[in-house]
Amino acid sequence: MESLAQIVKAYDVRGVYPDQLDDRIAELFGAAFAEVTDARAIVVGHDMRPSSPGLAAAFARGALARGADATLIGLCSTDQLYFASGNMNVPGAMFTASHNPARYNGIKMCRAGAAPVGQDTGLAEIRALVESWLRETPETPETPETPETPETAETPETAETPETAEAAETAGTGEATEATGTLTQRDTLDDYAAYLLSLVDLSAIRPLKVVVDAGNGMGGHTVPTVFAGLPLDVVPLYFELDGTFPNHEANPLDPKNIVDLQARVLAEGADLGLAFDGDADRCFVVDERGRGVPPSAITALVAARELAKHPGSTVIHNLITSRSVPEVVRENGGTPVRTRVGHSFIKQEMATTGAVFGGEHSAHYYFRDFWNADTGMLAALHVLAALGGQDGPLSELVSSYDRYTGSGEINSTVDDQKARMAAVRAAFAPRDGVTLDDLDGLTVESAHWWLNVRPSNTEPLLRLNVEARDEETMAKLRDEALTLIRD
């Protein structure tokens, strides 16, 4: 393999194991990551997929060969890895394919302080370096250009445990490579939980009954520790860590994957339900009626809470979140800033503006107090604090944040993205009271509705989102746009 185009995405690495991503490739990525970030130390974690421990150990081995110390934190959620990177102030790598099927795995990487690594912030350089090594030594399993260094005595702080020594021996291809860094293990779960709870006060909330669907993902690892000792009656659903996802896909944004949660909330008479995706960096909320709460409403709710603590701050939202988000931000004295879809754009704007919070339609929530990184768990704690701080049900609480009717994201396979986009533009541009912008695809906006059509970067798809004040208007616009797109 000389080209990694199929597995290196805009923000991460993701592919089928072992056909596209195996231990040898992971080891090379570890070496390239250490070189591009000029890291003296890194932290590496992984999810519950069967291939993840070996891939994580191989990545660490590659970094060791470049002289970087590596700390393995084992099983963790992606936001727990971000916590470790921020708290330790070192670059980090998380092995997960999030909500993708079991045969996939991947790498999410960040610089020190959980700063993102994407195509424009190091990922392209990492890919190029790995590809160059593959071309130079296509049959050689070792990390290329490994520097030879004399053996050094281990200190008590960096001495390898039997587990880490075994990981180093078995990582990658199993071939010996002279490692110049040191390998250690560290458990960060308790520190992660304590830090999150220091950001949201739940000490005085009323008792709540909450059903949590972990989807056999990392929420089953983090929720018991984070929620321990809180006035919560937790009903666990699919907490068993199982990277084969035997119950349903770990993608709560797909309605079919929250059916069990909705039914259990109603059966238990629970106050709410929470669903986490596979690596538990996203959280979806179900109200006491078993109805999903739109992520835009959660964004608006959390924004109001953060603005109460930090008056006058900036809040970031992508351009396909509900119009209710900037309205709520302004009503609470904040400044809304609109961005393109994608976490790298959100994080960049947060860093540039000093924003206190950012939210996306996909249930990613970003916090300044969490190194501008996304954490579904912290958003969940905000929802629990808001609900438990008053007497009404969740549906009543979020009603003021859920003001419009949306289509959700609708994907259409097309032969010519540009031509179909042009057809939508031509149909809507002449209309009175309509404005158009090209921040991310095409957005058409009027006083009472808006729609956005944007192309996929990796597939022949157009993605449509429509929002209006009422269902009838939204449906009419949705159907008209889909006809133009699919004609």
Sequence and secondary structure as in RCSB ss.txt:
>XXXX:A:sequence
MESLAQIVKAYDVRGVYPDQLDDRIAELFGAAFAEVTDARAIVVGHDMRPSSPGLAAAFARGALARGADATLIGL
CSTDQLYFASGNMNVPGAMFTASHNPARYNGIKMCRAGAAPVGQDTGLAEIRALVESWLRETPETPETPETPETP
ETAETPETAETPETAEAAETAGTGEATEATGTLTQRDTLDDYAAYLLSLVDLSAIRPLKVVVDAGNGMGGHTVPT
VFAGLPLDVVPLYFELDGTFPNHEANPLDPKNIVDLQARVLAEGADLGLAFDGDADRCFVVDERGRGVPPSAITA
LVAARELAKHPGSTVIHNLITSRSVPEVVRENGGTPVRTRVGHSFIKQEMATTGAVFGGEHSAHYYFRDFWNADT
GMLAALHVLAALGGQDGPLSELVSSYDRYTGSGEINSTVDDQKARMAAVRAAFAPRDGVTLDDLDGLTVESAHWW
LNVRPSNTEPLLRLNVEARDEETMAKLRDEALTLIRD
>XXXX:A:secstr
    TTTB SSSEEEETTTTS HHHHHHHHHHHHHHHT SEEEEEE SSTTHHHHHHHHHHHHHHTT EEEEEEE
  HHHHHHHHHHHTS EEEE  TTS TTEEEEEEE GGG B  GGGTHHHHHHHHHHHHHH TT  S TT     
     TTT   HHHHHHHHHSTTS      S EEE   HHHHHHHHHHHS  TT   EEEEEE TTSTHHHHHHH
HHTTSSEEEEEES S  TT SSS S TTSGGGGHHHHHHHHHHT SEEEEE TTS  EEEE TTS EE HHHHHH
HHHHHHHHHSTT EEEEETTS THHHHHHHHTT EEEEE SSHHHHHHHHHHHT SEEE TTS EEEGGGTT B 
HHHHHHHHHHHHHTSSS HHHHHHTT  SEE   EEEE S HHHHHHHHHHHHTTSTT EEE SSSEEEE SSEE
EEEEE SSSSEEEEEEEESSHHHHHHHHHHHHHHHH 
